[in-house]
Amino acid sequence: MEPRDAAAQAAERAEAAGRRTREIAEQLTRLAASSRSGSPDVRLAQEHAEQARESLVRAVAGHERAARSHDRTADAHEQAAVRGIGNAAEHARRAQRHRRDARADRAEATAHRLRAAAYPAGRAQAPGAEPPP
């Protein structure tokens, strides 16, 4: 699989996790407003929200891992260019592309980290929900 394809797939998965987190938080808010917090529906929504948050945390780790990999690959291309192995201009171009992809992965990790922080682990209710009676 091409690195760009893997990065795009990781970004799509993380975006889907963010959407699921928001949807579940909205559902949890509605359920909390309409029923007691101990109801099975509210507990189920809380479990789903936690799973979505954990998915965002995994996406952060994946983007950070990908960024480190891009950096190492860029370093290898730069060293190959310095040592005169192969086409130096091509190595320089590829190194730049990997540096750009590393920056993009770090930006995605930061965005997902912020989304995950909006829904801390163990949160008893969704944002904006009234506390149970």
Backbone bond lengths (Angstrom), bond angles and torsions (degrees), N, CA, C in turn:
res aa  C-N    CA-C-N  psi(-1)  N-CA   C-N-CA  omega(-1)  CA-C   N-CA-C  phi
1 M - - - 1.444 - - 1.525 108.27 -
2 E 1.308 116.87 135.23 1.447 122.35 178.05 1.534 109.55 -66.26
3 P 1.338 117.88 144.67 1.468 119.98 178.97 1.519 112.93 -56.99
4 R 1.317 116.99 -37.12 1.468 119.73 -180.00 1.521 110.27 -66.75
5 D 1.347 117.59 -38.59 1.462 120.96 177.84 1.517 110.19 -63.39
6 A 1.333 116.78 -43.39 1.463 120.87 179.77 1.523 110.39 -63.67
7 A 1.323 116.70 -42.35 1.468 120.39 179.06 1.518 110.47 -64.59
8 A 1.325 116.96 -42.00 1.469 120.19 179.38 1.523 110.69 -64.12
9 Q 1.325 116.80 -41.53 1.463 119.65 178.70 1.521 110.83 -65.59
10 A 1.319 117.59 -40.48 1.467 120.74 178.31 1.526 110.22 -63.85
11 A 1.321 116.74 -41.13 1.464 120.35 178.89 1.522 110.75 -64.54
12 E 1.329 116.91 -40.61 1.468 120.19 178.36 1.524 110.96 -64.10
13 R 1.342 116.73 -42.86 1.469 119.67 178.64 1.522 111.16 -63.12
14 A 1.315 116.22 -42.02 1.464 119.99 -179.39 1.526 110.94 -67.06
15 E 1.311 116.82 -40.22 1.468 120.11 177.74 1.521 110.26 -63.71
16 A 1.326 117.08 -40.98 1.466 120.48 177.22 1.524 110.46 -63.11
17 A 1.318 116.99 -39.38 1.467 120.12 177.84 1.523 110.30 -63.86
18 G 1.319 116.94 -39.81 1.465 120.56 176.95 1.513 111.45 -62.59
19 R 1.329 116.50 -43.60 1.476 119.97 177.42 1.520 110.62 -61.70
20 R 1.351 116.39 -44.67 1.469 119.68 179.43 1.525 111.12 -61.75
21 T 1.320 116.22 -39.99 1.461 119.96 179.01 1.519 110.52 -60.88
22 R 1.330 116.95 -46.77 1.467 120.24 179.19 1.519 111.59 -63.90
23 E 1.338 116.60 -44.55 1.466 119.81 179.74 1.521 111.44 -61.30
24 I 1.317 115.87 -43.63 1.466 119.95 -179.13 1.520 110.26 -67.43
25 A 1.324 117.29 -39.09 1.468 120.21 178.05 1.522 110.56 -62.60
26 E 1.334 116.28 -40.95 1.460 119.74 177.75 1.523 110.86 -65.15
27 Q 1.326 116.35 -42.61 1.463 120.34 178.09 1.522 110.20 -62.90
28 L 1.297 117.30 -42.68 1.458 122.04 179.89 1.525 110.54 -63.18
29 T 1.320 116.25 -39.90 1.464 120.24 177.37 1.524 110.49 -61.88
30 R 1.330 116.49 -46.19 1.473 120.04 179.12 1.529 111.40 -62.31
31 L 1.328 115.60 -44.83 1.465 119.41 -179.46 1.517 111.57 -64.95
32 A 1.314 116.79 -41.60 1.464 120.38 -179.32 1.521 110.66 -64.96
33 A 1.323 116.78 -34.34 1.458 120.24 179.72 1.517 111.80 -73.62
34 S 1.334 116.93 -25.54 1.460 118.93 -174.35 1.522 114.03 -104.54
35 S 1.323 117.73 -8.24 1.464 118.36 -178.12 1.515 110.43 -150.97
36 R 1.278 115.26 173.94 1.464 121.10 178.88 1.526 109.54 -71.65
37 S 1.324 116.08 149.78 1.460 120.10 -176.61 1.521 112.44 -66.83
38 G 1.305 118.34 -17.08 1.452 120.79 -178.98 1.515 113.73 -85.99
39 S 1.322 118.13 -1.13 1.460 119.63 -177.28 1.519 110.22 -67.44
40 P 1.330 116.83 151.37 1.471 120.08 179.72 1.535 112.90 -58.52
41 D 1.339 117.55 -35.96 1.464 119.86 -179.52 1.525 111.50 -64.40
42 V 1.323 116.13 -40.85 1.463 119.37 -179.94 1.521 109.95 -67.91
43 R 1.324 117.25 -43.18 1.466 119.99 178.51 1.528 110.42 -61.85
44 L 1.320 116.79 -41.82 1.461 120.16 178.92 1.531 110.55 -63.23
45 A 1.321 117.00 -42.93 1.465 120.49 178.58 1.529 110.47 -63.53
46 Q 1.324 117.03 -37.93 1.462 120.02 177.64 1.526 110.68 -64.40
47 E 1.314 117.07 -40.76 1.463 120.81 178.18 1.532 110.70 -62.69
48 H 1.330 115.68 -42.96 1.467 119.90 179.59 1.523 110.65 -65.31
49 A 1.333 116.69 -39.44 1.459 120.22 178.61 1.531 110.11 -63.09
50 E 1.325 116.93 -40.86 1.462 120.47 178.41 1.530 110.25 -64.80
51 Q 1.316 117.41 -40.70 1.469 120.33 178.73 1.527 110.48 -63.51
52 A 1.321 116.91 -40.66 1.463 120.41 179.06 1.525 110.44 -65.87
53 R 1.343 116.95 -40.24 1.463 120.49 177.95 1.528 110.09 -63.12
54 E 1.327 116.27 -43.00 1.468 119.87 178.26 1.525 110.91 -62.64
55 S 1.313 116.73 -34.70 1.464 120.72 177.42 1.533 110.29 -64.17
56 L 1.326 116.60 -40.13 1.467 119.83 176.95 1.531 110.87 -64.78
57 V 1.326 116.29 -39.57 1.472 119.88 178.65 1.532 109.72 -62.36
58 R 1.344 116.53 -41.17 1.474 119.57 177.53 1.528 110.48 -65.62
59 A 1.328 117.38 -36.91 1.468 120.58 178.62 1.525 110.20 -63.63
60 V 1.326 116.93 -39.94 1.464 120.59 177.32 1.525 109.44 -59.05
61 A 1.326 116.41 -49.27 1.473 120.50 -179.53 1.521 110.71 -60.51
62 G 1.321 117.64 -40.87 1.465 121.16 179.51 1.516 112.41 -64.00
63 H 1.334 117.00 -42.67 1.467 119.93 178.86 1.528 111.16 -67.46
64 E 1.331 116.71 -38.27 1.467 118.96 178.05 1.532 111.00 -65.76
65 R 1.340 116.07 -40.38 1.466 120.89 177.28 1.529 109.86 -62.96
66 A 1.326 116.80 -43.91 1.466 120.83 179.85 1.528 110.66 -63.48
67 A 1.333 117.36 -40.05 1.464 120.17 178.95 1.529 111.10 -62.42
68 R 1.333 116.38 -42.93 1.477 119.18 177.72 1.529 110.94 -62.70
69 S 1.316 116.12 -39.92 1.462 120.38 178.97 1.527 110.69 -63.79
70 H 1.331 116.51 -43.46 1.473 120.08 177.65 1.523 110.60 -61.34
71 D 1.337 116.49 -41.59 1.472 119.44 178.57 1.524 111.44 -61.73
72 R 1.333 116.57 -44.80 1.471 119.55 179.71 1.532 110.93 -63.35
73 T 1.325 116.24 -40.93 1.467 120.12 179.50 1.529 110.32 -66.04
74 A 1.332 117.25 -40.35 1.465 120.48 177.25 1.525 109.95 -62.52
75 D 1.334 116.62 -42.25 1.470 120.08 177.24 1.531 110.85 -58.11
76 A 1.334 116.14 -43.50 1.469 120.34 -179.36 1.529 110.73 -63.25
77 H 1.324 116.88 -41.93 1.473 119.61 178.33 1.524 110.51 -64.90
78 E 1.325 116.96 -41.54 1.459 119.64 179.58 1.531 111.17 -63.82
79 Q 1.314 116.73 -41.14 1.467 120.37 178.34 1.533 110.94 -65.45
80 A 1.325 116.16 -39.24 1.468 119.26 178.56 1.524 110.43 -63.15
81 A 1.333 116.67 -39.19 1.466 120.08 178.74 1.528 110.74 -65.38
82 V 1.331 116.37 -43.00 1.472 121.08 -179.85 1.523 110.80 -63.87
83 R 1.310 116.40 -39.39 1.471 120.71 -177.82 1.524 112.97 -80.94
84 G 1.330 116.48 -5.44 1.450 119.72 178.22 1.514 114.15 77.46
85 I 1.313 116.40 25.22 1.469 120.43 179.01 1.529 107.88 -87.86
86 G 1.304 116.72 119.50 1.464 120.52 178.19 1.516 111.98 69.70
87 N 1.320 114.90 -153.85 1.457 122.95 -176.64 1.533 109.07 -85.80
88 A 1.327 116.75 109.61 1.468 121.42 -176.29 1.521 111.95 -61.73
89 A 1.337 117.18 -39.54 1.473 120.20 -179.52 1.532 110.69 -65.04
90 E 1.329 116.17 -40.06 1.470 119.90 178.47 1.528 110.53 -65.77
91 H 1.337 116.96 -41.19 1.465 119.78 177.27 1.530 110.55 -61.96
92 A 1.323 116.69 -41.81 1.467 120.36 179.08 1.528 110.90 -63.16
93 R 1.332 116.43 -41.73 1.474 120.80 179.03 1.528 110.46 -62.78
94 R 1.329 115.62 -45.20 1.467 119.38 -179.83 1.525 111.16 -66.31
95 A 1.301 117.51 -37.68 1.472 120.58 177.94 1.524 109.85 -61.90
96 Q 1.327 116.83 -43.95 1.470 120.25 177.89 1.523 111.42 -60.61
97 R 1.321 115.98 -42.37 1.467 119.75 179.73 1.531 110.67 -62.88
98 H 1.331 116.44 -42.21 1.463 119.05 179.26 1.531 111.29 -67.15
99 R 1.313 117.77 -37.17 1.477 120.05 176.41 1.526 110.06 -63.23
100 R 1.335 116.25 -41.80 1.466 120.35 178.07 1.526 110.45 -62.96
101 D 1.336 117.00 -43.74 1.461 120.71 179.52 1.527 111.16 -65.67
102 A 1.327 117.36 -34.61 1.469 121.11 177.18 1.526 109.72 -64.23
103 R 1.344 116.80 -43.63 1.478 119.98 178.13 1.521 110.66 -62.47
104 A 1.330 116.88 -40.67 1.470 120.47 179.32 1.529 110.83 -64.39
105 D 1.323 116.75 -41.80 1.470 119.32 178.34 1.527 111.02 -64.58
106 R 1.316 117.28 -39.65 1.477 119.49 178.23 1.530 110.56 -64.89
107 A 1.327 117.13 -38.38 1.467 120.28 177.94 1.527 110.33 -64.53
108 E 1.319 117.52 -42.23 1.472 121.14 177.31 1.528 110.50 -63.14
109 A 1.324 116.84 -41.91 1.472 120.41 179.13 1.526 109.92 -60.54
110 T 1.323 116.55 -43.10 1.463 120.28 179.57 1.518 110.75 -63.42
111 A 1.321 117.21 -44.14 1.472 120.62 179.55 1.525 110.96 -61.83
112 H 1.319 117.24 -43.48 1.465 120.27 -179.55 1.527 111.29 -70.26
113 R 1.324 116.53 -34.33 1.468 120.11 176.96 1.531 109.52 -61.84
114 L 1.329 117.15 -41.44 1.464 121.01 178.69 1.529 110.88 -65.99
115 R 1.333 116.63 -40.44 1.472 119.37 177.58 1.520 110.95 -62.98
116 A 1.326 116.15 -43.77 1.475 120.01 -179.52 1.521 110.68 -65.29
117 A 1.332 117.26 -36.46 1.465 120.57 -179.50 1.523 111.74 -66.73
118 A 1.325 116.54 -24.34 1.460 119.97 178.58 1.526 111.59 -69.29
119 Y 1.319 116.53 -17.57 1.461 122.11 -179.19 1.522 109.04 -129.32
120 P 1.339 117.46 74.97 1.466 119.66 -176.34 1.527 112.64 -59.85
121 A 1.307 115.41 151.39 1.465 121.16 178.10 1.512 109.29 -60.07
122 G 1.326 115.11 140.34 1.451 120.70 175.78 1.512 114.42 77.28
123 R 1.310 118.06 8.76 1.454 121.04 179.41 1.519 109.05 -59.21
124 A 1.295 117.18 130.41 1.460 121.06 -176.11 1.521 112.01 -76.95
125 Q 1.314 117.39 -22.13 1.461 119.64 -177.93 1.509 109.29 -151.78
126 A 1.302 114.51 166.03 1.458 120.18 179.78 1.507 110.15 -75.90
127 P 1.342 117.70 159.96 1.451 120.17 177.73 1.527 110.64 -58.54
128 G 1.315 117.17 133.30 1.453 121.18 178.20 1.514 114.96 83.76
129 A 1.319 118.06 -7.10 1.458 119.78 -179.34 1.514 109.81 -77.43
130 E 1.303 115.33 145.51 1.449 120.69 176.60 1.525 109.02 -72.65
131 P 1.324 117.65 143.49 1.466 118.85 177.16 1.516 109.56 -65.81
132 P 1.338 116.84 150.27 1.451 120.09 -179.30 1.520 111.14 -63.17
133 P 1.344 117.17 150.55 1.469 120.61 -179.19 1.518 112.14 -66.95
